[in-house]
């Protein structure tokens, strides 16, 4: 039997399954409705629908929304926080900022652990790591007894300045493990050994509240896969663009927040490289939201600080993705001022758009597309039958009649607002950073991305749209393209001129030993393990720093300083070579290389697309109803040239080629839409 690799990405509306055959390099896809109450049910349903024999699976990779959804819904187990006396309210005071400074009624959501569940003990370490007040172990044991009586199942230990000396946190952890053997314990210096109490405390608290939930889900899924015959490790995508095994997820579950979002960005980077594009914008439009990422000079932008909810930072490296509420299920409505709006509210998987026939009455983007005949009569290969009459009725009732528009005009208006929202989001990640979107290609994927990609690109002046072979499961495919990855850091504050190179090497060596140990724990062999060094620097007196790569050897630090000057000029448009440079942090990334799929490439190119499956009347704002050929994606050859208007249909998505454009299928079976007169 052929060996296969399976990737599963759980979205808000659909769960996507990508099945890669290692022998003939073919890809099969399947989609099933997501099950928010228990995401594992949709994963197992997708395996069954895809007729996957787990005995033949060599690799199973998974992007999950379990951690993200838990932080959004705040359905946590009983949790507590133990901190230094006087620092109980650090995570409530935060940094004093607000998401919307001008809205006096817009309060930042409260901490993940309530004040009555935050406890203090006597201990104190100064900023250099010197013990000022020893840990009061008698008080610590009394506190552990209180937590036991309260039946607390997870605890975050967050002591002031523990990044400089974690001995008190370690001892507190030992006491809690002795007194609460069933509870999970997260110590802030182990989760994030960095300065800034609010950032470190909140990351540790997030890790603690997620630990029982995420570990439980991962262990249940691993067990179900083993029962089905899978013998490898379940790989789970994390926000930094790498993967983790269940062993490390138990220690760092917070890294799985924003797991699925990273998968689409990784796929966008891969497709851009495959097409020879060093600059690209990824537009991943699903059922609930659109995720936008930027590939600049072949690299994805990353950020060190991010959050699921404003005011609650998670300080781990993460691929920078902008998410907006514009998906196939986004609801169109008229606001109190009488203006047409689109999203961020979504119909979700249940009841879904009006055309699903599940009781939904508000029009969505999917309803607008089927009303204009841009979509066929079913979704996901027949998993969802679409009721066009229900879509027309919802659009006419909610939007058309109140705004005195025809049904077609109302549907076009709904889509124009959605496209404008997405175009604005692209401007945020490009123009705001001094980058011109006209120099980029747009990679459109997700269940709805290929329908909207050309019109979004046209609004931005982007000349080329690339639609991958299986746009609806492109995020899932990203799970097959990642390596196991761990990001470690350590505070190291000193002016470059005062640094002892041997001392610096010892600190890097300790971080590398930790990273190598984690990779070995995940069964990564020595030949597949890669360790990368980076260093955060800043001009003396600055607050923010820049991370740059650093080599080994006697000249490594001087070379890193030169790189820092260059990066600073690129990021902030100035450099100060005569200003002293300070090292702020050391970073080591441990990478465990995993086998990558080799995708199918066309042996010859054929310009003739062949006969269309059918011809149907499709409505466009300019030109009205037009007779439009409908092609089947799986039978359209590489090299085919198609003049718009046209529709290319497939199981997981529909691609719209508007009038006045032309498209071609390249050697990798991507559709490239050129936004110029055909």
C-alpha positions in Angstrom: 0.0 0.0 0.0 1.1 3.6 -0.7 2.4 5.6 2.2 0.5 8.9 2.8 0.9 12.0 4.8 -2.2 13.7 6.3 -2.7 17.3 7.5 -5.8 18.5 9.2 -6.7 22.1 9.7 -9.7 23.0 11.9 -11.5 26.2 10.8 -14.5 28.0 12.2 -16.8 26.6 9.5 -15.0 23.6 7.9 -12.4 21.2 8.9 -10.0 20.6 6.0 -8.1 17.4 5.3 -5.1 17.2 2.9 -3.9 13.7 1.9 -0.6 13.5 0.1 0.4 10.3 -1.6 4.2 9.8 -1.3 4.4 7.4 -4.3 2.7 9.4 -7.1 2.8 12.8 -5.3 -0.9 13.3 -5.8 -3.1 15.3 -3.4 -6.6 14.3 -2.3 -8.7 16.7 -0.3 -11.8 16.5 1.8 -13.8 18.9 3.9 -16.3 18.3 6.7 -18.3 20.8 8.8 -16.4 21.8 12.0 -17.8 20.8 15.4 -17.0 23.6 17.8 -18.2 21.7 20.9 -15.7 18.9 20.2 -13.1 19.7 17.4 -11.8 16.1 17.6 -15.2 14.8 16.2 -14.6 16.8 13.0 -11.0 15.5 12.7 -12.1 11.9 13.0 -15.1 12.5 10.7 -12.6 14.0 8.1 -10.4 10.9 8.4 -13.5 8.6 7.8 -14.8 10.7 4.9 -11.3 10.8 3.3 -11.2 7.0 3.6 -7.8 7.2 5.3 -6.2 4.0 6.5 -4.2 5.2 9.5 -1.9 2.1 9.2 -0.6 3.7 5.9 0.0 7.2 7.4 3.7 8.1 7.8 3.0 11.6 9.1 0.0 13.2 10.7 0.1 17.0 11.2 -2.6 19.1 12.8 -3.4 22.8 13.1 -5.9 23.3 15.9 -8.1 26.1 17.3 -8.5 24.5 20.7 -6.2 26.9 22.5 -7.4 30.0 20.7 -11.1 29.2 21.3 -10.4 28.5 25.0 -8.8 31.9 25.4 -11.7 33.6 23.5 -14.5 31.8 25.4 -12.7 31.7 28.7 -13.9 28.2 29.5 -11.0 27.4 31.8 -10.5 24.7 34.5 -10.1 25.9 38.1 -6.9 27.9 38.1 -4.8 29.8 40.6 -1.8 32.1 40.6 0.9 32.3 43.2 3.1 35.4 43.2 5.4 37.6 45.3 3.7 39.6 48.1 2.7 42.9 46.7 2.4 41.8 43.0 -1.0 40.1 43.0 -2.5 42.7 40.7 0.2 43.0 38.0 -1.9 41.1 35.4 -4.9 43.4 36.2 -3.0 46.7 36.1 -1.3 45.6 32.9 0.5 48.4 31.1 -2.4 50.9 31.4 -3.2 51.0 27.6 -6.5 50.4 25.8 -7.3 49.0 22.4 -9.5 52.0 21.7 -8.2 55.0 23.6 -11.2 57.3 22.8 -13.9 54.9 23.9 -14.5 55.5 27.6 -17.0 52.6 27.7 -14.6 50.1 26.1 -13.0 48.2 29.0 -10.1 45.8 28.5 -11.2 42.2 29.4 -10.2 41.1 32.9 -7.4 38.7 33.6 -7.7 35.0 32.9 -7.4 34.3 36.6 -9.7 36.3 38.9 -8.3 38.3 41.9 -9.8 35.9 44.5 -7.8 33.1 42.9 -4.5 35.0 43.0 -2.4 34.4 46.1 0.8 35.9 47.6 3.7 34.4 49.5 6.7 36.0 51.2 9.9 36.0 49.0 11.9 38.5 47.1 14.8 38.5 44.6 16.3 41.7 43.3 16.9 42.6 39.6 20.4 41.0 39.7 19.2 37.7 41.1 20.3 38.2 44.7 17.9 36.8 47.3 16.6 39.7 49.4 13.9 37.7 51.3 14.0 33.9 51.3 10.9 31.9 50.3 8.7 31.3 53.3 8.2 27.6 52.9 5.8 27.2 55.8 3.5 29.8 54.2 3.9 28.1 50.9 2.7 24.8 52.2 -0.3 26.4 53.9 -1.1 28.0 50.6 -0.8 24.7 48.8 -3.3 23.2 51.3 -5.8 26.0 50.5 -5.4 25.3 46.8 -6.0 21.6 47.4 -9.2 22.3 49.4 -10.4 24.5 46.5 -9.7 21.6 44.1 -7.5 23.8 41.8 -6.3 21.8 38.8 -3.7 24.2 37.4 -1.4 26.8 39.0 0.8 29.6 37.6 3.8 30.5 39.7 4.9 34.1 39.0 7.6 35.6 41.2 9.2 39.0 40.7 12.6 39.0 39.0 12.6 35.2 38.6 14.1 35.6 35.2 17.4 36.6 37.0 17.2 33.8 39.6 14.4 31.1 39.3 15.4 29.2 42.5 12.3 30.4 44.5 9.9 29.6 41.7 11.5 26.1 41.4 11.1 25.5 45.1 7.5 26.7 45.1 6.8 24.4 42.1 8.3 21.4 44.1 6.0 22.2 47.1 2.9 22.5 44.9 3.8 19.2 43.1 4.1 17.5 46.5 0.9 18.9 47.9 -1.2 18.9 44.6 0.1 15.8 42.6 -2.7 15.9 40.1 -2.4 19.6 39.3 -0.3 21.1 36.4 2.2 23.8 37.4 3.5 26.5 35.1 6.5 28.5 36.4 7.0 31.8 34.7 10.8 31.6 34.5 10.5 28.2 32.7 7.8 29.4 30.3 9.4 32.8 29.6 12.7 33.7 31.3 12.5 37.4 30.4 12.2 40.8 32.1 8.9 42.8 32.2 6.6 41.3 34.8 3.2 41.8 33.0 4.4 40.0 29.8 6.0 37.1 31.7 3.2 36.7 34.2 0.5 36.8 31.6 2.3 34.3 29.3 2.6 32.0 32.3 -1.0 32.4 33.3 -2.1 31.7 29.7 0.0 28.6 29.7 -1.5 27.5 33.0 -5.1 27.9 32.1 -4.6 26.1 28.8 -2.6 23.2 30.1 -5.4 20.8 31.2 -7.6 21.6 28.2 -5.0 21.4 25.4 -3.2 18.4 26.9 -6.5 16.6 27.3 -7.5 17.2 23.7 -4.1 16.3 22.3 -3.9 13.1 24.4 -7.4 12.0 23.3 -6.6 12.6 19.7 -3.3 10.8 19.9 -5.0 7.9 21.5 -7.7 7.7 18.8 -5.1 7.8 16.1 -3.1 5.0 17.7 -6.3 2.9 18.0 -6.8 3.5 14.3 -3.3 2.2 13.5 -1.1 5.3 13.3 2.3 4.6 14.8 4.1 8.0 14.5 4.0 11.2 16.6 1.1 13.5 16.2 2.7 16.9 15.1 0.9 20.0 16.2 1.5 23.3 14.5 2.4 26.2 16.8 2.2 30.0 16.2 5.9 30.4 15.4 5.6 28.4 12.2 7.0 25.1 13.6 5.4 22.0 15.1 5.5 20.2 18.5 4.9 16.7 19.6 2.4 16.0 22.5 5.3 15.7 24.9 6.2 19.3 24.5 2.6 20.5 24.2 2.1 19.4 27.8 4.8 21.8 28.9 4.0 24.7 26.6 0.3 24.6 25.5 0.2 28.3 25.0 2.3 28.0 21.9 -0.7 26.3 20.2 -2.7 29.6 20.4 -3.1 30.8 16.8 -1.9 27.4 15.5 -4.1 27.2 12.4 -3.4 30.8 11.4 0.3 30.1 11.0 -0.4 27.2 8.6 -1.8 29.4 5.9 1.1 31.8 6.1 3.6 29.0 5.7 1.8 27.8 2.6 1.7 31.3 1.2 5.5 31.6 1.6 6.0 28.2 -0.1 3.7 29.0 -3.0 5.5 32.4 -3.5 8.9 30.7 -3.6 7.5 28.0 -6.0 6.3 30.7 -8.4 9.5 32.7 -8.2 7.9 35.6 -6.3 10.0 37.2 -3.5 7.1 39.6 -2.6 3.6 38.3 -1.9 0.5 38.9 0.2 -1.3 35.8 1.5 -5.1 36.2 1.5 -6.7 33.2 3.4 -10.4 33.7 3.3 -12.3 31.1 5.1 -15.9 30.7 6.4 -15.5 33.0 9.4 -12.5 35.3 8.9 -9.7 36.3 6.5 -6.1 36.0 7.6 -3.6 38.2 5.8 0.2 37.7 5.9 3.1 39.4 4.1 6.1 37.7 2.4 8.8 40.3 1.9 12.1 39.3 0.3 11.1 35.7 0.6 10.6 35.9 4.4 7.5 36.0 6.5 7.2 38.8 9.0 7.3 37.6 12.6 6.4 39.3 15.9 7.5 38.7 19.5 4.5 40.1 21.2 0.9 39.2 20.2 -2.4 38.5 21.9 -5.7 36.7 21.4 -7.4 39.4 23.5 -6.1 42.9 23.9 -4.2 43.5 27.1 -3.2 39.9 27.6 0.1 39.5 25.7 1.7 36.2 24.8 5.5 36.6 24.4 6.5 33.9 22.0 7.8 34.3 18.4 4.8 34.2 16.1 4.2 34.6 12.4 2.6 38.1 11.9 -0.9 37.6 10.6 -3.7 40.2 10.5 -7.2 38.7 11.0 -10.4 40.4 10.1 -14.0 39.4 10.3 -14.5 38.8 6.5 -15.4 35.2 5.6 -17.9 33.3 3.5 -20.2 33.3 6.5 -19.8 37.0 7.4 -23.2 38.7 7.9 -24.3 41.7 5.9 -26.4 44.2 7.8 -27.5 47.8 7.9 -26.2 49.8 10.8 -28.2 52.4 12.8 -27.0 55.1 10.4 -28.4 53.3 7.4 -25.1 52.2 6.0 -24.3 48.7 4.6 -21.9 46.7 6.7 -20.2 43.3 6.3 -19.0 41.4 9.4 -17.3 40.9 11.7 -20.3 38.8 12.9 -20.5 35.5 11.3 -23.2 32.8 10.7 -20.5 30.2 11.5 -21.1 26.5 10.8 -24.5 26.5 12.5 -26.9 27.9 11.3 -24.5 29.0 8.5 -25.5 31.2 5.5 -29.2 31.3 4.5 -28.5 29.1 1.5 -27.5 26.3 3.8 -31.1 25.8 4.7 -30.4 25.4 8.5 -32.5 28.3 9.6 -30.2 31.2 8.9 -32.1 34.3 7.7 -29.3 37.0 7.5 -27.4 37.2 4.1 -23.7 36.4 4.0 -21.0 36.6 1.4 -21.7 33.1 0.4 -25.4 34.0 -0.2 -24.3 37.0 -2.3 -22.0 34.8 -4.4 -24.6 32.1 -5.1 -27.2 34.9 -5.8 -24.9 36.1 -8.6 -24.4 32.5 -9.8 -20.7 32.7 -9.1 -21.1 29.5 -6.9 -22.6 26.3 -8.0 -25.3 24.3 -6.2 -23.2 22.6 -3.6 -20.1 23.0 -1.5 -17.3 20.7 -0.3 -18.1 18.0 -2.9 -21.7 17.8 -2.0 -21.3 17.9 1.7 -23.5 21.1 1.6 -26.3 21.6 -0.9 -27.0 25.3 -1.5 -30.5 26.8 -1.7 -30.3 29.8 -4.1 -33.9 30.8 -3.5 -33.2 31.2 0.3 -30.1 33.3 -0.5 -32.1 35.6 -2.8 -34.9 36.0 -0.2 -32.4 36.9 2.6 -30.6 39.4 0.5 -33.8 41.0 -0.8 -35.4 41.2 2.7 -32.5 42.4 4.7 -30.5 44.6 2.2 -32.3 45.0 -1.1 -35.7 46.4 0.0 -34.4 48.7 2.8 -31.9 50.3 0.5 -34.2 50.3 -2.6 -31.8 48.0 -4.5 -32.5 45.2 -6.9 -31.4 41.8 -5.6 -28.4 41.8 -7.9 -27.3 45.3 -6.9 -27.6 44.3 -3.2 -25.5 41.2 -3.7 -22.8 43.2 -5.5 -22.8 45.8 -2.8 -22.4 43.1 -0.1 -19.3 41.7 -1.9 -17.9 45.2 -2.6 -18.0 46.0 1.1 -16.3 42.7 2.0 -13.6 43.2 -0.7 -13.0 46.8 0.5 -12.5 45.5 4.1 -9.9 43.0 2.9 -8.2 45.6 0.7 -7.9 47.9 3.7 -6.4 45.1 5.7 -3.8 44.5 3.0 -3.0 48.2 3.1 -2.3 47.9 6.9 0.3 45.2 6.4 1.9 46.8 3.4 1.5 50.6 2.9 1.7 51.3 6.6 5.2 49.8 6.5 6.2 51.7 3.4 5.6 48.8 1.0 3.7 49.3 -2.2 1.2 46.4 -2.8 1.6 46.9 -6.5 5.0 45.3 -6.2 3.5 42.2 -4.7 1.5 39.2 -6.0 -1.7 38.2 -4.2 -1.9 34.5 -3.2 -5.6 33.8 -2.7 -6.7 30.7 -0.9 -9.1 29.4 1.7 -12.6 28.3 0.8 -13.6 31.7 -0.4 -10.3 33.4 -1.3 -10.3 32.4 -5.0 -13.8 33.9 -5.5 -12.7 37.3 -4.1 -9.0 37.4 -4.9 -9.1 39.1 -8.3 -11.5 41.8 -7.2 -9.4 42.6 -4.1 -6.3 42.7 -6.2 -7.9 45.0 -8.7 -8.8 47.5 -5.9 -5.2 47.5 -4.7 -3.6 47.6 -8.1 -1.9 44.3 -7.6 -1.1 42.9 -11.1 -1.1 39.1 -10.4 -3.3 36.8 -8.4 -2.1 33.2 -7.7 -4.6 30.5 -6.8 -2.9 27.3 -5.6 -4.1 23.9 -6.8 -6.3 23.2 -3.7 -7.1 26.6 -2.3 -9.7 25.3 0.2 -7.1 23.1 2.0 -4.0 25.2 1.4 -3.8 26.0 5.2 -3.9 22.3 5.9 -1.1 21.7 3.4 1.0 24.2 5.4 1.0 21.7 8.2 3.0 19.3 5.9 5.7 22.0 5.3 6.9 22.7 8.8 9.7 21.4 11.0 9.6 20.7 14.7 10.7 24.0 16.2 11.5 25.4 19.7 12.4 29.1 20.4 14.4 29.7 23.6 15.6 33.0 25.0 17.6 34.4 27.9 18.2 37.9 29.3 21.7 39.2 28.7 22.0 43.0 29.2 25.4 44.4 28.6 27.2 46.9 26.3 29.0 45.2 23.4 32.4 46.7 24.4 32.2 45.1 27.9 31.1 41.6 26.9 33.5 38.7 27.6 33.3 36.4 24.5 33.8 33.3 26.6 31.0 34.2 28.9 28.7 34.9 26.0 29.6 31.5 24.5 28.8 29.8 27.8 25.3 31.3 27.8 24.6 30.4 24.2 25.9 26.9 25.0 23.5 26.5 27.8 20.6 27.6 25.6 21.7 25.2 22.8 22.0 22.3 25.3 18.4 23.0 26.4 17.2 23.2 22.8 19.0 20.0 21.9 17.5 18.2 24.9 14.0 19.2 23.8 14.6 17.9 20.3 16.0 14.7 21.7 12.9 14.4 23.9 10.8 14.6 20.7 12.9 11.8 19.1 14.7 14.0 16.6 17.9 12.4 15.5 21.2 14.3 15.7 21.5 14.5 11.9 18.1 16.2 11.7 18.7 18.7 14.5 19.7 22.3 13.6 20.5 25.0 16.1 20.3 28.7 15.1 21.6 31.6 17.1 20.2 35.1 17.2 20.8 38.1 19.4 18.6 41.1 20.3 20.4 44.5 20.3 19.6 48.1 20.7 21.4 51.5 20.9 22.4 52.3 24.4 19.4 54.1 26.1 16.8 52.7 23.7 13.9 50.6 25.0 13.0 48.5 22.0 15.4 46.1 20.4 16.0 44.3 17.1 16.8 40.6 16.7 19.6 39.7 14.3 21.4 36.5 13.4 24.8 35.8 15.0 27.5 33.4 13.9 30.0 31.5 16.0 33.7 32.5 16.3 35.7 35.5 17.5 34.3 38.0 15.0 30.7 36.9 15.4 29.7 39.8 17.8 31.3 42.5 15.6 29.5 41.1 12.6 26.2 41.1 14.5 26.7 44.7 15.4 27.1 45.6 11.7 24.0 43.6 10.8 22.1 45.5 13.6 23.1 48.9 12.2 21.8 47.7 8.7 18.6 46.3 10.1 17.9 49.4 12.2 18.3 51.6 9.1 16.0 49.3 7.1 13.3 49.3 9.9 13.5 52.9 11.1 15.2 54.8 8.2 18.3 55.8 10.3 21.4 54.4 11.9 23.9 55.7 14.5 27.2 53.9 14.0 29.0 56.0 16.6 26.4 55.2 19.3 27.2 52.4 21.7 25.3 49.2 21.1 23.8 47.1 23.9 23.0 43.4 23.9 19.6 42.8 25.3 18.7 39.1 24.8 20.1 35.8 23.5 18.0 33.5 21.4 18.4 29.9 20.2 16.0 28.2 17.8 16.1 24.4 17.8 14.8 22.9 14.6 14.1 19.2 14.0 13.9 18.7 10.2 10.9 16.6 9.1 10.5 15.0 5.6 8.8 17.4 3.1 6.5 16.4 0.3 7.7 16.7 -3.3 4.7 18.1 -5.2 3.7 17.1 -8.7 5.0 19.2 -11.6 3.6 19.1 -15.1 5.7 17.3 -17.8 4.2 19.4 -20.6 2.1 22.5 -21.0 -1.1 22.6 -23.1 -2.6 26.0 -24.0 -6.1 24.7 -24.8 -8.2 24.4 -21.6 -10.6 22.0 -23.4 -14.3 22.3 -23.4 -16.1 23.8 -20.4 -18.3 21.6 -18.2 -21.1 24.0 -18.8 -22.0 27.6 -19.5 -24.1 29.6 -17.0 -25.2 33.2 -16.6 -23.1 35.1 -14.0 -23.7 38.6 -12.8 -20.9 41.2 -12.8 -21.3 44.8 -11.7 -19.9 46.0 -15.0 -21.8 44.3 -17.8 -24.6 42.6 -15.8 -25.5 39.0 -16.6 -22.9 37.4 -18.9 -22.7 33.9 -20.3 -19.7 32.4 -18.5 -17.9 29.1 -19.1 -17.4 26.8 -16.1 -14.3 24.6 -16.2 -13.4 21.7 -13.9 -10.1 22.4 -12.2 -9.0 18.7 -12.1 -9.2 18.3 -15.9 -7.8 21.7 -16.8 -4.2 21.1 -18.1 -1.1 22.9 -17.0 -0.4 25.6 -19.6 -4.1 26.3 -20.2 -5.0 29.9 -21.0 -8.5 31.1 -20.1 -10.0 34.5 -21.0 -12.4 36.0 -18.5 -15.2 35.9 -17.6 -14.8 32.3 -16.5 -15.4 30.1 -13.4 -13.1 27.2 -12.4 -14.8 24.8 -10.1 -13.4 22.2 -7.8 -14.3 20.2 -4.7 -12.9 22.6 -2.1 -13.2 26.0 -3.8 -14.3 28.1 -6.8 -12.1 30.5 -8.7 -13.6 33.5 -10.4 -11.9 35.0 -13.4 -13.6 38.4 -14.0 -14.2 40.1 -17.4 -11.2 41.9 -18.7 -8.7 39.5 -17.2 -6.9 36.4 -18.4 -5.6 33.4 -16.5 -3.1 30.6 -17.1 -2.3 27.4 -15.3 1.4 27.1 -14.5 3.6 24.0 -14.3 2.8 23.6 -10.6 -0.9 23.7 -11.4 -1.4 27.1 -9.8 -3.8 29.5 -11.6 -2.3 32.8 -12.3 -4.8 35.6 -13.0 -3.4 38.7 -14.8 -5.4 41.8 -14.1 -5.0 43.5 -17.5 -7.1 43.6 -20.6 -7.2 40.2 -22.2 
